[in-house]
Amino acid sequence: MRQAETLVVVFVLGFAALFAAYGALFGGISTLLFAHQGTLIKVLGVLTIALGLMFMGVLERVPLLSRTLRPRFTPAPAWRALPCWA
């Protein structure tokens, strides 16, 4: 077998191993989520109602919920990234 063919086989086997690992990982996660489905439905339902009340303005007086988060940095101008200015 030539070197290129060997590299192709290794490449294909690597992808097969990667997708098999992804399948096992997401299968385990789905089993975990299915086991706690009732609790998740209740928690996400409460979260949906709370977000709806926030967007309606009912929860404006709660200080933690009315915060605005903004980044505290200013990005460098794009022209400084050009190689001719370096």
C-alpha positions in Angstrom: 0.0 0.0 0.0 1.3 3.4 -0.9 1.7 6.2 1.7 -1.3 8.2 0.3 -3.6 5.2 0.6 -2.4 4.6 4.2 -3.1 8.2 5.1 -6.6 8.0 3.5 -7.4 4.9 5.5 -6.2 6.5 8.8 -8.2 9.7 8.0 -11.4 7.6 7.4 -10.9 5.6 10.5 -10.3 8.7 12.5 -13.6 10.2 11.4 -15.4 6.9 12.1 -14.0 6.9 15.6 -14.9 10.5 16.1 -18.6 10.0 15.1 -18.8 6.8 17.1 -17.7 8.8 20.2 -20.2 11.6 19.4 -23.0 9.0 19.1 -22.1 7.5 22.5 -21.8 10.9 24.1 -25.1 12.2 22.9 -26.8 8.9 23.6 -25.6 9.2 27.2 -26.8 12.8 27.4 -30.2 11.9 26.0 -30.6 9.1 28.6 -29.7 11.6 31.4 -32.2 14.2 30.1 -34.9 11.6 29.7 -34.5 10.4 33.3 -35.0 14.0 34.5 -37.6 15.0 32.0 -40.3 15.9 34.5 -38.1 18.2 36.5 -36.7 19.9 33.4 -40.2 20.6 32.1 -41.1 22.3 35.3 -37.9 24.4 35.6 -38.0 25.5 32.0 -41.7 26.3 32.3 -41.0 28.6 35.2 -38.1 30.2 33.3 -40.3 30.8 30.3 -43.0 32.5 32.5 -40.3 34.6 34.2 -38.9 35.7 30.9 -42.3 36.6 29.6 -43.0 38.7 32.7 -39.7 40.4 32.3 -40.4 41.3 28.6 -43.8 42.6 29.6 -42.2 44.9 32.2 -43.9 43.3 35.2 -40.5 42.5 36.9 -38.9 46.0 36.3 -38.6 46.7 40.0 -36.3 43.7 40.6 -32.8 45.2 40.4 -31.0 42.0 39.3 -33.4 41.5 36.4 -33.2 45.0 35.1 -29.4 45.2 34.6 -27.9 45.9 31.3 -24.6 44.2 30.6 -22.2 45.9 28.1 -18.7 45.1 27.2 -16.1 47.4 28.9 -13.6 47.2 26.1 -13.2 49.0 22.8 -11.9 46.9 19.9 -8.9 48.1 18.0 -9.5 49.7 14.7 -9.6 47.3 11.8 -6.8 49.1 9.9 -4.3 48.2 12.6 -4.7 44.6 11.7 -3.4 45.2 8.2 0.1 43.9 7.5 1.2 47.3 6.0 0.6 49.1 9.3 2.3 46.6 11.5 
